[in-house]
Amino acid sequence: MICGQKNDILSGVSRILRTKQAETSMLLTEKEHLQKTNDDLNERFSKSNNELESVKKSLSTAETQLQDNQAESIRLTSKAKADVKLLQDDLAGLQNQLQTKKTEINKLQADLQESTKAAGLELEQAREDARFGDEKAKKAQEGLQVIVQDLESQLKQTRADRDDEKAMHLQLQAELHKSIGNLQTVITLDGVQNEQDQDAAWQLNSRLQKTMDTVQAELTQTKADFQTATAQIEQLNTDLENA
C-alpha cells in the first residue's frame, strides 16, 4: 500500500516535472523570441537614431546654408542698390555732358550763322571791289586809247614839220611807249588787286567750310557719346538683372 502511494507520488512528481520542463521550454522559446524582438527593436532604434542624427545634421546644414543664402541675398541687394546709385550718378553725368554738348552746338550754330553772315558781307564786298577793279581797268584802257589817238594826232602834226620831223617822231614814240607802260602797270596792279580780292573770297569760303566741318564733327562726337552712354546704361541694367 505504501509502495503504491509512493509510486503515485513519484508519478505525480514526474508529471509535474514534465509539465515544468515543458513550461520552461516554452519560456525559453518565448525568451529567445523576446530577445530577438528586443534585438530587432534595438537595431531599428539604432537605425532610427542614426537617421535622426543624419536628419539633424542635414537640418543644421540647411540652416547654415539658409543663413549663408540670406547673407548673400543681403550682400547682393546692397550691391544692387550701390550699382543702381552708380548708374543714376553716371546717367546724371551723361545727361549733364549731353546738355553741355547741346549748349556748345547751339553756340557753334550761332557762331556759324554769324560767320556765314560776315562771310557773305565780305564776299559781297570782294565782288564789289572786283567790279570796281574791272571798271578801273576799262577806264584805263579807254584812257590809253585817248592817249594813243592824241599821240597819233601829234605824230601826224609833227610829220608836217620840216626840220624836226625825225627827232619829234622818235620823241613821240618814246612818250607813247612810256604812257603805254604806265597804263599797263596800272592795269597789272588792278589785276593784282582783283587776284587779291579773289584770294580773300577763297579764304572766306575756306573759313566757312572749316566752321561747318567743326560743327559737323561736334555733332558726330555728340552722337557717338550718346550711343556710348546708352550702351553703358544697357550693360549696367543687364548686370543688375543678372545679379
ZAKOLSE-490386 format. One line per 3 residues: number of its first residue (from 1); their letters; for each residue y, x, z of N, C-alpha, C. Coordinates in Angstrom, 2 decimals. Each point is the difference from the previous one (the first is absolute). Example, Ala and Ser with C-alpha at 12.3 -4.5 7.8 and 13.67 -1.06 7.14 Angstrom:
<sites>
1> AS> -5.69/13.19/7.80/1.19/-0.89/0.00/1.20/0.90/0.00 | 1.05/-0.35/-0.72/1.19/0.82/0.06/1.09/-0.77/0.73
</sites>
This chain:
<sites>
1> MIC> -1.21/0.84/0.00/1.21/-0.84/0.00/1.24/0.86/0.00 | -0.05/1.03/0.83/1.15/0.91/0.07/0.13/0.73/-1.32 | -1.10/0.37/-0.56/0.05/0.71/-1.29/0.57/-0.89/-1.08
4> GQK> -0.35/-1.27/0.09/0.56/-0.92/-1.01/1.50/-0.12/0.14 | 0.45/-0.05/1.21/1.45/-0.09/0.21/0.70/1.27/-0.47 | -0.70/1.12/0.29/0.59/1.28/-0.40/0.12/0.07/-1.51
7> NDI> -1.04/-0.45/-0.66/0.03/0.02/-1.47/1.10/-0.92/-0.53 | 0.18/-1.09/0.68/1.06/-0.92/-0.43/1.37/0.65/0.16 | 0.11/0.71/1.15/1.29/0.65/0.25/0.25/1.07/-1.04
10> LSG> -1.04/0.79/-0.26/0.14/1.06/-1.00/0.29/-0.57/-1.38 | -0.68/-1.10/-0.25/0.24/-0.64/-1.30/1.43/-0.50/-0.09 | 0.51/-0.56/1.13/1.39/-0.48/-0.01/0.98/1.15/-0.14
13> VSR> -0.34/1.08/0.75/0.89/1.16/-0.09/0.00/0.55/-1.42 | -1.22/0.02/-0.58/-0.09/0.51/-1.37/0.82/-0.84/-0.96 | -0.04/-1.31/0.16/0.79/-0.88/-0.86/1.50/0.26/0.20
16> ILR> 0.32/0.18/1.32/1.42/0.24/0.28/0.45/1.30/-0.65 | -0.88/1.05/0.11/0.35/1.29/-0.59/0.15/-0.11/-1.51 | -0.95/-0.75/-0.63/0.10/-0.16/-1.44/1.28/-0.75/-0.38
19> TKQ> 0.30/-0.97/0.87/1.22/-0.77/-0.27/1.23/0.89/0.13 | 0.00/0.82/1.08/1.13/0.89/0.23/0.11/1.04/-1.11 | -1.21/0.49/-0.44/0.02/0.97/-1.10/0.58/-0.63/-1.27
22> AET> -0.43/-1.23/-0.22/0.53/-0.69/-1.20/1.50/-0.20/0.14 | 0.43/-0.40/1.20/1.44/-0.19/0.20/0.74/1.33/-0.13 | -0.66/1.08/0.59/0.63/1.31/-0.10/0.13/0.43/-1.46
25> SML> -1.09/-0.24/-0.76/0.04/0.35/-1.44/1.09/-0.78/-0.71 | 0.12/-1.28/0.33/1.05/-0.81/-0.61/1.38/0.52/0.41 | 0.11/0.36/1.28/1.28/0.50/0.47/0.37/1.33/-0.69
28> LTE> -1.06/0.86/-0.17/0.26/1.27/-0.69/0.43/-0.24/-1.44 | -0.72/-0.97/-0.62/0.36/-0.32/-1.39/1.42/-0.54/-0.07 | 0.32/-0.89/0.94/1.36/-0.56/0.04/1.03/1.07/0.31
31> KEH> -0.42/0.98/0.89/0.91/1.09/0.34/0.29/0.85/-1.23 | -1.10/0.30/-0.76/0.19/0.78/-1.22/0.92/-0.74/-0.97 | -0.24/-1.32/-0.09/0.86/-0.80/-0.90/1.45/0.02/0.47
34> LQK> 0.18/-0.15/1.31/1.35/0.02/0.54/0.64/1.38/-0.18 | -0.84/1.06/0.20/0.52/1.35/-0.18/0.44/0.23/-1.44 | -0.85/-0.49/-0.93/0.36/0.12/-1.42/1.26/-0.79/-0.32
37> TND> 0.03/-1.21/0.60/1.21/-0.82/-0.22/1.23/0.69/0.57 | -0.16/0.62/1.18/1.10/0.71/0.63/0.43/1.20/-0.85 | -1.03/0.71/-0.54/0.32/1.15/-0.86/0.76/-0.47/-1.25
40> DLN> -0.49/-1.12/-0.55/0.70/-0.54/-1.18/1.44/-0.38/0.34 | 0.14/-0.64/1.17/1.34/-0.39/0.42/0.88/1.23/0.24 | -0.59/1.02/0.63/0.77/1.23/0.22/0.42/0.65/-1.31
43> ERF> -0.97/0.01/-0.95/0.32/0.58/-1.31/1.09/-0.80/-0.70 | -0.15/-1.33/0.04/1.03/-0.85/-0.62/1.34/0.16/0.71 | -0.05/0.13/1.34/1.24/0.19/0.75/0.66/1.33/-0.38
46> SKS> -0.88/1.05/-0.07/0.54/1.31/-0.38/0.60/-0.04/-1.40 | -0.73/-0.68/-0.92/0.51/-0.11/-1.37/1.30/-0.80/-0.03 | -0.01/-1.12/0.77/1.23/-0.81/0.07/1.13/0.79/0.63
49> NNE> -0.35/0.78/1.03/1.02/0.81/0.65/0.57/1.04/-0.98 | -0.91/0.61/-0.79/0.46/0.97/-1.00/0.89/-0.68/-1.04 | -0.44/-1.20/-0.43/0.81/-0.74/-0.96/1.35/-0.36/0.60
52> LES> -0.03/-0.38/1.28/1.26/-0.33/0.67/0.91/1.22/0.06 | -0.58/1.16/0.32/0.80/1.22/0.03/0.56/0.32/-1.39 | -0.85/-0.23/-1.01/0.47/0.24/-1.37/1.13/-0.94/-0.37
55> VKK> -0.16/-1.28/0.43/1.05/-0.98/-0.26/1.28/0.38/0.73 | -0.17/0.44/1.27/1.18/0.42/0.76/0.68/1.19/-0.68 | -0.84/0.94/-0.47/0.56/1.17/-0.67/0.72/-0.39/-1.29
58> SLS> -0.65/-0.92/-0.76/0.62/-0.47/-1.24/1.30/-0.74/0.31 | -0.03/-0.80/1.08/1.20/-0.73/0.39/1.10/0.96/0.41 | -0.37/1.06/0.72/1.00/0.99/0.39/0.57/0.71/-1.23
61> TAE> -0.92/0.32/-0.94/0.47/0.63/-1.24/0.92/-0.94/-0.78 | -0.39/-1.29/-0.03/0.83/-0.98/-0.71/1.36/-0.15/0.66 | 0.02/0.00/1.35/1.27/-0.10/0.70/0.88/1.23/-0.29
64> TQL> -0.66/1.18/0.01/0.76/1.22/-0.32/0.54/-0.05/-1.42 | -0.86/-0.46/-0.94/0.44/-0.12/-1.39/1.13/-1.01/-0.14 | -0.12/-1.10/0.76/1.05/-1.02/-0.04/1.31/0.57/0.52
67> QDN> -0.08/0.75/1.08/1.22/0.63/0.53/0.58/0.99/-1.01 | -0.91/0.77/-0.62/0.48/0.95/-1.02/0.64/-0.74/-1.17 | -0.66/-1.12/-0.40/0.55/-0.79/-1.11/1.36/-0.59/0.37
70> QAE> 0.11/-0.47/1.24/1.28/-0.54/0.44/1.08/1.09/0.00 | -0.38/1.19/0.50/0.97/1.10/0.00/0.38/0.39/-1.42 | -1.01/0.04/-0.91/0.29/0.33/-1.40/0.86/-1.08/-0.65
73> SIR> -0.29/-1.26/0.36/0.81/-1.10/-0.53/1.45/0.12/0.46 | 0.18/0.33/1.27/1.36/0.18/0.53/0.68/1.17/-0.71 | -0.77/1.09/-0.21/0.58/1.17/-0.68/0.39/-0.34/-1.44
76> LTS> -0.91/-0.71/-0.70/0.29/-0.37/-1.39/1.17/-0.97/-0.08 | 0.07/-0.90/0.98/1.13/-0.95/0.01/1.32/0.74/0.21 | -0.02/0.95/0.95/1.21/0.79/0.23/0.37/0.81/-1.24
79> KAK> -1.03/0.59/-0.63/0.26/0.78/-1.21/0.54/-0.89/-1.11 | -0.59/-1.21/-0.13/0.47/-0.92/-1.04/1.46/-0.40/0.25 | 0.34/-0.25/1.27/1.38/-0.35/0.32/0.94/1.17/-0.32
82> ADV> -0.46/1.22/0.35/0.82/1.18/-0.30/0.16/0.18/-1.51 | -1.11/-0.22/-0.75/0.07/0.11/-1.46/0.94/-1.05/-0.58 | -0.07/-1.21/0.54/0.90/-1.06/-0.47/1.46/0.38/0.27
85> KLL> 0.23/0.58/1.20/1.37/0.42/0.33/0.47/1.09/-0.97 | -0.88/0.97/-0.26/0.35/1.05/-0.97/0.24/-0.58/-1.38 | -0.85/-0.97/-0.36/0.16/-0.65/-1.30/1.35/-0.72/-0.08
88> QDD> 0.36/-0.69/1.07/1.28/-0.70/0.01/1.16/1.00/-0.08 | -0.14/1.11/0.75/1.05/1.03/-0.06/0.10/0.60/-1.40 | -1.17/0.31/-0.60/0.01/0.56/-1.36/0.60/-1.00/-0.99
91> LAG> -0.35/-1.27/0.16/0.52/-1.02/-0.89/1.52/-0.12/0.14 | 0.46/0.05/1.26/1.45/-0.06/0.22/0.69/1.21/-0.63 | -0.63/1.17/0.17/0.58/1.20/-0.62/0.03/-0.09/-1.51
94> LQN> -1.07/-0.52/-0.58/-0.04/-0.16/-1.46/1.03/-1.01/-0.47 | 0.16/-1.07/0.76/1.02/-0.99/-0.36/1.40/0.61/0.07 | 0.23/0.83/1.03/1.30/0.67/0.08/0.21/0.95/-1.17
97> QLQ> -1.06/0.75/-0.35/0.10/0.89/-1.15/0.26/-0.78/-1.29 | -0.70/-1.13/-0.13/0.18/-0.82/-1.20/1.43/-0.54/-0.06 | 0.53/-0.43/1.15/1.37/-0.50/0.03/0.98/1.12/-0.35
100> TKK> -0.29/1.22/0.53/0.86/1.14/-0.33/-0.04/0.29/-1.49 | -1.22/-0.05/-0.59/-0.13/0.22/-1.44/0.76/-1.06/-0.79 | -0.09/-1.26/0.45/0.72/-1.07/-0.69/1.51/0.25/0.06
103> TEI> 0.46/0.43/1.19/1.43/0.31/0.13/0.41/1.13/-0.94 | -0.84/1.05/-0.04/0.29/1.12/-0.89/0.00/-0.44/-1.46 | -0.96/-0.86/-0.36/-0.08/-0.49/-1.38/1.24/-0.82/-0.34
106> NKL> 0.41/-0.86/0.93/1.21/-0.79/-0.24/1.21/0.91/-0.20 | 0.08/1.05/0.82/1.11/0.95/-0.15/-0.08/0.72/-1.35 | -1.22/0.40/-0.37/-0.16/0.67/-1.29/0.36/-0.93/-1.16
109> QAD> -0.39/-1.28/0.13/0.35/-0.96/-1.04/1.52/-0.18/-0.09 | 0.64/-0.05/1.18/1.47/-0.12/0.00/0.63/1.25/-0.62 | -0.54/1.18/0.40/0.52/1.24/-0.59/-0.24/0.04/-1.50
112> LQE> -1.17/-0.52/-0.42/-0.30/-0.03/-1.42/0.98/-0.88/-0.75 | 0.31/-1.15/0.59/0.97/-0.89/-0.64/1.37/0.67/-0.10 | 0.40/0.67/1.11/1.29/0.69/-0.04/-0.02/1.14/-1.02
115> STK> -1.13/0.75/0.00/-0.10/1.11/-0.96/-0.01/-0.51/-1.43 | -0.71/-1.13/-0.21/-0.05/-0.58/-1.34/1.38/-0.46/-0.44 | 0.71/-0.62/0.94/1.34/-0.45/-0.32/0.92/1.18/-0.31
118> AAG> -0.07/1.03/0.87/0.84/1.18/-0.22/-0.39/0.71/-1.30 | -1.32/0.07/-0.25/-0.45/0.65/-1.22/0.46/-0.77/-1.23 | -0.02/-1.33/0.10/0.50/-0.80/-1.12/1.46/0.24/-0.27
121> LEL> 0.78/0.08/1.10/1.43/0.26/-0.17/0.24/1.39/-0.60 | -0.74/1.00/0.53/0.17/1.35/-0.52/-0.46/0.10/-1.45 | -1.09/-0.71/-0.33/-0.49/0.02/-1.38/1.01/-0.66/-0.94
124> EQA> 0.57/-1.10/0.48/1.01/-0.68/-0.82/1.22/0.91/-0.20 | 0.37/0.71/1.09/1.12/0.94/-0.11/-0.33/1.12/-0.98 | -1.26/0.47/0.07/-0.41/1.07/-0.93/0.05/-0.49/-1.44
127> RED> -0.44/-1.25/-0.21/0.06/-0.56/-1.35/1.45/-0.13/-0.47 | 0.86/-0.43/0.94/1.41/-0.13/-0.34/0.59/1.36/-0.35 | -0.37/1.02/0.81/0.48/1.35/-0.30/-0.52/0.48/-1.35
130> ARF> -1.25/-0.36/-0.32/-0.57/0.40/-1.29/0.76/-0.67/-1.14 | 0.29/-1.29/0.18/0.78/-0.71/-1.04/1.39/0.63/-0.15 | 0.59/0.35/1.17/1.32/0.63/-0.05/-0.08/1.35/-0.72
133> GDE> -1.09/0.76/0.26/-0.18/1.27/-0.69/-0.17/-0.19/-1.50 | -0.73/-1.05/-0.39/-0.15/-0.29/-1.43/1.35/-0.32/-0.64 | 0.81/-0.77/0.74/1.33/-0.34/-0.53/0.86/1.27/-0.13
136> KAK> -0.09/0.89/0.99/0.75/1.26/-0.07/-0.45/0.83/-1.21 | -1.32/0.05/-0.22/-0.50/0.76/-1.15/0.48/-0.62/-1.31 | -0.01/-1.34/-0.06/0.46/-0.67/-1.21/1.48/0.28/-0.25
139> KAQ> 0.79/-0.08/1.09/1.43/0.29/-0.15/0.22/1.46/-0.42 | -0.82/0.89/0.57/0.13/1.41/-0.38/-0.30/0.20/-1.48 | -1.04/-0.69/-0.48/-0.34/0.11/-1.42/1.14/-0.55/-0.87
142> EGL> 0.55/-1.14/0.45/1.13/-0.57/-0.75/1.18/0.98/0.00 | 0.24/0.61/1.17/1.09/0.98/0.08/-0.27/1.20/-0.90 | -1.28/0.41/-0.05/-0.36/1.11/-0.88/0.27/-0.35/-1.47
145> QVI> -0.34/-1.21/-0.36/0.25/-0.42/-1.38/1.50/0.01/-0.31 | 0.80/-0.47/0.96/1.46/-0.01/-0.21/0.51/1.43/-0.16 | -0.50/0.89/0.88/0.45/1.40/-0.07/-0.42/0.62/-1.33
148> VQD> -1.25/-0.28/-0.40/-0.48/0.55/-1.28/0.86/-0.51/-1.15 | 0.27/-1.30/0.04/0.84/-0.55/-1.07/1.40/0.63/0.01 | 0.54/0.18/1.20/1.33/0.61/0.12/-0.01/1.44/-0.49
151> LES> -1.07/0.73/0.39/-0.09/1.38/-0.44/-0.20/0.09/-1.52 | -0.80/-0.92/-0.52/-0.17/-0.01/-1.45/1.33/-0.28/-0.71 | 0.77/-0.92/0.60/1.32/-0.30/-0.59/0.91/1.22/0.06
154> QLK> -0.06/0.69/1.18/0.81/1.21/0.13/-0.47/1.08/-0.98 | -1.35/0.06/-0.18/-0.53/0.99/-0.93/0.48/-0.27/-1.44 | -0.03/-1.25/-0.36/0.51/-0.35/-1.34/1.48/0.36/-0.15
157> QTR> 0.77/-0.27/1.08/1.42/0.34/-0.04/0.20/1.50/-0.08 | -0.85/0.72/0.71/0.12/1.45/0.02/-0.31/0.60/-1.37 | -0.98/-0.59/-0.67/-0.35/0.49/-1.33/1.19/-0.08/-0.98
160> ADR> 0.90/-0.93/0.32/1.17/-0.13/-0.87/0.99/1.14/0.17 | -0.12/0.67/1.16/0.90/1.14/0.25/-0.46/1.18/-0.85 | 1.00/0.75/-0.56/-0.34/1.07/-0.92/-0.42/1.26/0.72
163> DDE> 0.79/0.47/0.92/-0.19/1.34/0.55/-1.09/0.04/1.09 | -0.04/-1.00/0.88/-0.89/0.05/1.19/-1.24/-0.89/-0.16 | -0.37/-0.28/-1.25/-1.10/-0.95/-0.21/-1.30/0.51/0.64
166> KAM> -0.34/1.28/-0.30/-1.28/0.50/0.50/0.01/0.15/1.52 | 1.12/0.57/0.54/0.09/0.19/1.45/-0.04/-1.34/0.74 | 0.75/-0.94/-0.49/0.02/-1.32/0.64/-1.38/-0.67/-0.08
169> HLQ> -0.66/0.24/-1.15/-1.33/-0.59/-0.16/-0.96/0.53/1.07 | 0.03/1.34/0.18/-0.87/0.59/1.03/0.37/-0.48/1.40 | 1.31/-0.09/0.26/0.45/-0.44/1.32/-0.43/-1.43/0.29
172> LQA> 0.17/-0.85/-1.01/-0.40/-1.40/0.19/-1.51/-0.13/0.21 | -0.76/0.83/-0.74/-1.45/-0.04/0.21/-0.36/0.42/1.43 | 0.70/1.04/0.48/-0.26/0.45/1.38/0.33/-1.09/1.01
175> ELH> 1.15/-0.65/-0.21/0.38/-1.09/0.91/-1.00/-1.15/-0.09 | -0.45/-0.27/-1.24/-0.97/-1.09/-0.18/-1.29/0.31/0.77 | -0.52/1.23/-0.17/-1.24/0.36/0.70/0.19/-0.03/1.52
178> KSI> 1.17/0.46/0.42/0.28/-0.01/1.44/0.03/-1.43/0.54 | 0.67/-0.88/-0.74/0.09/-1.40/0.44/-1.38/-0.65/0.00 | -0.77/0.28/-1.08/-1.36/-0.57/-0.05/-0.83/0.52/1.17
181> GNL> 0.13/1.30/0.32/-0.75/0.57/1.13/0.39/-0.65/1.31 | 1.31/-0.23/0.20/0.45/-0.66/1.23/-0.57/-1.41/0.11 | 0.06/-0.72/-1.12/-0.52/-1.37/0.03/-1.50/-0.03/0.21
184> QTV> -0.69/0.96/-0.62/-1.45/0.06/0.22/-0.33/0.33/1.46 | 0.85/0.85/0.59/-0.19/0.31/1.43/0.17/-1.25/0.85 | 1.04/-0.81/-0.35/0.22/-1.26/0.73/-1.20/-0.92/-0.16
187> ITL> -0.48/-0.09/-1.27/-1.16/-0.88/-0.25/-1.22/0.51/0.76 | -0.18/1.34/-0.01/-1.15/0.56/0.72/0.09/-0.28/1.49 | 1.18/0.16/0.58/0.19/-0.30/1.42/-0.28/-1.46/0.28
190> DGV> 0.46/-0.88/-0.90/-0.31/-1.43/0.17/-1.49/-0.23/-0.06 | -0.68/0.73/-0.90/-1.46/-0.14/-0.08/-0.68/0.44/1.28 | 0.52/1.13/0.56/-0.54/0.46/1.28/0.23/-1.04/1.08
193> QNE> 1.19/-0.60/0.00/0.28/-1.05/0.98/-0.97/-1.16/-0.16 | -0.26/-0.37/-1.28/-0.96/-1.10/-0.25/-1.38/0.37/0.52 | -0.43/1.26/-0.24/-1.29/0.43/0.51/-0.03/-0.03/1.52
196> QDQ> 1.13/0.40/0.62/0.06/-0.06/1.46/-0.09/-1.44/0.48 | 0.64/-0.92/-0.72/-0.09/-1.41/0.37/-1.44/-0.49/-0.14 | -0.66/0.40/-1.10/-1.39/-0.40/-0.18/-0.88/0.60/1.09
199> DAA> 0.29/1.26/0.37/-0.78/0.63/1.07/0.22/-0.71/1.33 | 1.23/-0.42/0.25/0.29/-0.77/1.23/-0.75/-1.32/-0.02 | -0.03/-0.65/-1.16/-0.74/-1.27/-0.10/-1.49/0.23/0.24
202> WQL> -0.51/1.11/-0.57/-1.43/0.31/0.21/-0.29/0.26/1.49 | 0.93/0.71/0.66/-0.18/0.27/1.43/0.03/-1.29/0.81 | 0.87/-0.92/-0.39/0.05/-1.29/0.70/-1.31/-0.75/-0.18
205> NSR> -0.51/0.00/-1.23/-1.29/-0.65/-0.23/-1.11/0.67/0.81 | 0.05/1.33/0.08/-1.00/0.73/0.77/0.07/-0.36/1.48 | 1.23/-0.07/0.53/0.18/-0.40/1.41/-0.52/-1.41/0.24
208> LQK> 0.29/-0.89/-0.93/-0.46/-1.38/0.14/-1.53/-0.06/-0.01 | -0.64/0.73/-0.92/-1.46/0.02/-0.07/-0.61/0.60/1.26 | 0.65/1.07/0.52/-0.50/0.64/1.21/0.07/-0.95/1.19
211> TMD> 1.09/-0.75/0.11/0.13/-0.97/1.09/-1.06/-1.09/-0.11 | -0.23/-0.48/-1.24/-1.02/-1.03/-0.20/-1.39/0.55/0.34 | -0.27/1.25/-0.36/-1.29/0.61/0.34/-0.17/0.11/1.50
214> TVQ> 1.09/0.34/0.70/-0.07/0.11/1.46/-0.33/-1.34/0.63 | 0.65/-1.06/-0.47/-0.27/-1.34/0.53/-1.45/-0.39/-0.28 | -0.47/0.28/-1.22/-1.39/-0.33/-0.34/-0.98/0.76/0.89
217> AEL> 0.30/1.27/0.27/-0.87/0.80/0.87/-0.03/-0.58/1.42 | 1.18/-0.42/0.49/0.06/-0.60/1.33/-0.81/-1.29/0.04 | 0.11/-0.82/-1.04/-0.77/-1.24/-0.06/-1.50/0.28/-0.01
220> TQT> -0.41/1.00/-0.80/-1.41/0.35/-0.07/-0.51/0.51/1.35 | 0.81/0.85/0.68/-0.40/0.53/1.30/-0.10/-1.11/1.03 | 0.95/-0.94/-0.03/-0.04/-1.13/0.95/-1.24/-0.84/-0.22
223> KAD> -0.34/-0.25/-1.27/-1.22/-0.77/-0.30/-1.23/0.73/0.51 | -0.05/1.33/-0.20/-1.14/0.79/0.47/-0.08/-0.03/1.53 | 1.15/0.11/0.70/0.01/-0.05/1.47/-0.50/-1.35/0.49
226> FQT> 0.42/-1.07/-0.68/-0.44/-1.34/0.41/-1.50/-0.16/-0.19 | -0.55/0.51/-1.14/-1.43/-0.08/-0.24/-0.77/0.81/1.03 | 0.52/1.18/0.35/-0.66/0.82/1.02/0.00/-0.70/1.35
229> ATA> 1.12/-0.61/0.36/0.09/-0.72/1.28/-0.98/-1.17/0.01 | -0.11/-0.73/-1.12/-0.94/-1.12/-0.09/-1.43/0.49/0.19 | -0.36/1.12/-0.63/-1.35/0.55/0.13/-0.29/0.42/1.44
232> QIE> 1.00/0.60/0.66/-0.18/0.41/1.40/-0.21/-1.21/0.90 | 0.75/-1.06/-0.24/-0.14/-1.21/0.81/-1.38/-0.61/-0.20 | -0.47/-0.07/-1.26/-1.32/-0.55/-0.28/-1.09/0.85/0.66
235> QLN> 0.16/1.34/-0.02/-1.00/0.87/0.63/-0.02/-0.21/1.51 | 1.18/-0.13/0.62/0.06/-0.24/1.44/-0.63/-1.34/0.36 | 0.23/-1.02/-0.82/-0.64/-1.30/0.24/-1.51/0.12/-0.09
238> TDL> -0.50/0.75/-0.99/-1.45/0.20/-0.15/-0.57/0.72/1.21 | 0.69/1.06/0.47/-0.46/0.74/1.18/-0.02/-0.90/1.23 | 1.00/-0.86/0.11/0.06/-0.91/1.15/-1.14/-0.99/-0.03
241> ENA> -0.32/-0.55/-1.19/-1.12/-0.94/-0.12/-1.32/0.69/0.30 | -0.17/1.23/-0.47/-1.25/0.72/0.26/-0.15/0.32/1.48 | 1.13/0.30/0.67/-0.07/0.27/1.44/-0.38/-1.24/0.77
</sites>
